[in-house]
Amino acid sequence: MKGSRDAALKLRLKEMIIEECEKEDEIIPAAVPDNVMLFSKASGLDLDSLDALSIIMGLQQQFGIRLSDSKAFRRHVTTINELADFIQPE
C-alpha cells in the first residue's frame, strides 16, 4: 500500500515528528494536516532546520532510513503524505 493511503503510518510519522521536535505540549498528531507543508506556518509545527535534523534522526531510528542532508530533505519531503510515500512507495 502506498504510504499516503496508510493512515496508521501517517499517524506514526506525525507522532514521531512531534516527539523528536519536542512539540508534545504544543500540538497533537491529529492536528497536523496531511497535505500541508511541514516547514510552513500552516502546519502548526513551527519547524526549523534543527527540527529537520531531529526528524532525520527519528526516521533513521524508527524506520531505518538514512538521509544525510537536511536541505534536501526539506526540498523533497514536504508534507506528511510525501514523507509517507517516501517511506512506503508502494
DODOTOR-41563 format. One record per atom (N, C-alpha, C): y, x, z. Coordinates in steps of 0.2 Angstrom, whole numbers, plus 5000, padded with zeros to 4 digits. Layout:
BEGIN
YXZ
...
This chain:
BEGIN
499450045000
500050005000
500650045000
501150034996
501750064996
502150065002
502450115005
502750115011
503250065013
503650045007
504250005008
503949925009
503349915008
502949855009
502549855016
502549905019
502149915025
502649905032
502649845034
503149835040
502949875046
502349885047
502149925053
502450005052
502350025046
502650095045
503350095046
503750045043
504450045044
504650045051
504350005055
504549995062
504350065065
503850095064
503650155067
504250215065
504450215059
504950255057
505650245061
505850185061
506450165065
506350185072
505750175075
505650195082
505750265083
505450305078
505450375078
506150405078
506550375073
507250395072
507650385078
507550325081
507950305087
507750355093
507150365093
506950415099
507150485098
507050515092
507250585090
507950595091
508350545089
509050555089
509450525096
508950515100
509150485107
509650435107
509450385103
509950325102
509650255106
509150265110
508750215113
509250165117
509750195120
510250145124
510750115119
510750135113
511250105109
511050055104
510350065101
510150015096
509350005097
509149945095
508449935095
508149935088
507549955087
507249965080
507349905075
507349845078
507349785073
508049775071
508549815074
509249805071
509449855066
508949895064
509049945059
508849915052
509349905048
509149875041
508749915037
508249885033
507849925029
508149965023
508649925020
508949945014
509649975015
509849995021
510550025022
510450095022
510950135020
510950205020
510950225027
510450265029
510350285036
510950325039
511350365034
511850405037
512550375035
512550305035
513150275034
513350235041
513950205041
514150165047
513750105047
513650075042
513250015041
512550015045
512250075045
511650075048
511650065056
512250075059
512250065066
512050125070
511750175067
511450235070
511950285071
512450295068
512950345069
512650415069
512250425063
511850495062
512350545059
512150605061
512550665059
512050715056
512250775055
511750825052
511250855057
511450855064
511050875069
510450815070
510650755069
510150705069
509650715063
509950735057
509450745051
508950795053
509150845057
508650895059
508150865064
508350825068
507950795073
507450745069
507650715064
507250665061
506750715057
506950765054
506450805050
505950835055
506150855061
505650875066
505150815068
505450755069
504950705070
504550685065
504750685059
504250675053
503750725053
503850795054
503350845054
502850835060
503150815066
502650805072
502250745071
502550685069
502150625069
501850605062
502050635057
501750625050
501450685046
501550745049
501350805046
501750825040
502350795039
502750805033
503250865034
503250915030
503750965030
504350955026
504950955029
505550955025
505951015027
506151055023
506451115025
507251115025
507551065021
508251065020
508550995022
508950995027
509250935029
509650905024
510050945020
510450915015
510050875010
509550915007
509050875003
508750815005
508550815012
508350755015
508850705015
509450715016
509950665016
510150635009
509950675004
510150654997
509550614995
508950624996
508350594993
508050544997
508150545004
507850495008
508450455012
508650405009
509250375011
509250315015
508650275014
508550215018
507850215021
507750165025
507050165029
506550145023
506750105018
506250095013
506050155009
506550195007
506450255003
506050305008
506250315014
505850355018
505150335019
505050265019
504350245020
503950255013
504250245007
503950265001
503850335000
504250375003
504150455003
503550475006
503450435012
502850455016
502250425013
502250365011
501750325008
501850295001
501850344996
502050324989
501650264986
500950254988
500550204985
500150174990
